[in-house]
Amino acid sequence: MTTIDFNLEWKLKLQNRFINYAKIYSTSDPESESTPSTERQWDIAKYIFEELKTLGLSDVSLDENGYIYAYVPSTLENDDEPVVGFIAHYDTSPDFSGENVNPQIWDDYDGGDLLLNKETGFTLSPNKFESLKEYVGKTLITTDGTTLLGADDKAGVAEIVTAAEYLLAHPDIKHGKIAIGFTPDEEIGRGAHKFDVKKFGAEWAYTMDGGELGELEYENFNAAGAVVKIHGLSVHPGYAFGKMVNASLLAAEFIKMLPENETPSTTKGFEGFYHLTDLKSDVSEAKIQYIIRDHDAEKFEARKQFITEKVAEFNKKFGEGTAEIEIKEQYRNMKQQFEGKMHIVDIAEQAMKDANIEPKIKAIRGGTDGAQLSYMGLPCPNIFAGGINFHGPYEYVVLETMEKAVKVIVNIAKAVKKR
């Protein structure tokens, strides 16, 4: 068996590639209807596109919607093996600033506090984030405390590109054709909407979009987004008696109508939630944005019905037409798409074991492009990428975990051939 010699040179390639990606501003925008949802995503899409061509991948393309496709050619003489794919997204979350990202590298982490920003005193501490204690002696890449990092999912992009470069540099590793895909707008639930499954050509794929070492996921939340608009009536405050209807105050009333113990911070495991993600309001109008999540399909439907009923109750109390709601489904639990296809998960599990990684098979408290792709005919479990504390200034990624992810990709490529 060919061993994977991932020496210092390759480790630095991986590190530098990720940092280059992280510095490119590529936040998506849920308010936009275009694809990609932001012009800035084209900057990283074009960068990756040119990089893949330079590395020598075949059939590299960037379509009009920002989707990138490329292939690692087979090294088999008679290639009748299934094509396997690897997918990641290059946009970053609008939950926190992704502009002017300044990654910090911490070699041989000592287990103590990390002062990320001397000017502000912003600190990443194991007293607040216990997971840090697991990475003593490792290389951590963090933010500078003013932005998110973008390991979700630029770590996944860097791992896939590095694995592709490694396979091209080692033609002695026998594998079938490998498909690679990179998407925009995953963070706003639209990453797979215009993905060309037929063009991609894989029998199945893996998203490299998980967190800690060993994560392997093939079930996820059912997901929807809800927008509640509340209409007020603005009148000069000096003449407002009996006339003014303050939409901001009504928004506060509506927010109280949803269960306090069914939020992301009060639920875990397979428990669903309502998550207030954004609130914009003035006297005239309020716009409240929620995401709705549940692993169980029936409970998910009940959640959508519940918030709709609350809007009806609200209108009964404050007047018909005061509030309106729009609910849009985002993705579904992909678990049922793996019935009779568990070999896809088994291959990834064994690939981890072959890299001396203990697989941690669990349900995602979130979603990936793979959730939608699985319903589009491309079964697509999710594999760890190494990032922790996504979507905020405490985000960090462990370089050694990223290195392990590259090895898992290579192992899967070899395993598909052997199977």
Summary of the structure (lengths in Angstrom):
residues: 419
radius of gyration: 23.0
end to end distance: 14.3
largest distance: 84.5
contacts: 1450
relative contact order: 0.18
helix: 34%
strand: 23%
